[in-house]
């Protein structure tokens, strides 16, 4: 029984992660369009004042927070690059 619950939980979390990822991509592309040409995808959904647009914006923001707080392996400390031990050879 415990294995079934773990399997179902794993499937739900994978799907939640995929949905959150897709919403964050949509939000990022929306900001790209706003920055480049001043066009907001939310205008197709009734503008920023429409309830549906607000729900989408909230879901995108919550998805970003979900990904930030559940990302464990993607964030690594930057390490300084070391200089090459031998100088590059120059063709003659």
N, C-alpha and C positions, 0 to 999 in steps of 0.2 A: 504494500500500500504506500509506503514511504517513497519507494522508487517512482511510482506513478505520479505522486504529488511533485516530486523533484523534476520529473520530465515535463509535466504540465507547466510548472513554474519557469523552467528553462525556456520553453517555447514562448510563453507569454513575454518574458523579459527580452528575448531576441526580437519578437515582433514589435514590442514597445520601442526598443532601440532603433529598429529600422524605420518606424514611423517618425520618431524624433529626429533622426538623421535627415530624412526626406523633408520634413518641415523646416529644419535649419537651412538646408540647401535652398529651398524656396525663398526663405527669408533673406538669405544672402544674395540671391539673384535679384530679389525685389530691391534691395538697397543698391545693388549695382545699377539697375535701371533708373532708380531715383537719382543717383549721383551722375550718371552719364547723360541722360536725356530728360530727367525730371518727370518720369512717368512712373506712377505707383500702381502695382497690380491690384491694390485695394480699390482703386477707382472702378475696376470691372465688377466688384462685389458691392457696389453702392456707395463708395467713398468711405473715408475714415470714420464718419459718424454712424454708419450703418451697423446694426447689431452683428450681422454676419462677419463683417470686416473686423470688428473688435474681437470677436471670438477667435478668428484666424490669427490675428496679431498676438493675442494672449497665448494661444497654443504654440506659436512659433517661439515666443519668449520662454515659456515653460519648457519647451523641448531643448532650448539652448541650456537652460539651467540643469535639466536632467543630464544632458551629455557632459556638462562640466563636472558635475558631482559624481557621476558614475564612471568617468574615464579614469582608469587606473594605470594602464600600460602605455598610453600615448604621450604622457608628459615626462620628459627626461631632462635632467639638468644639462645645460650646455657645458661642454668641456673645451678648454682652449686648444686650438690646433697647434701641434708641435711643428717646428721647422724641419724640412727634410734633412736627413743626416748627410747626404752627399749632394753636392751641387749638380744641377741638371747639366747634361753634356750638350755641347754645342757642335753641330755638324761643321766639318771643315771642307 
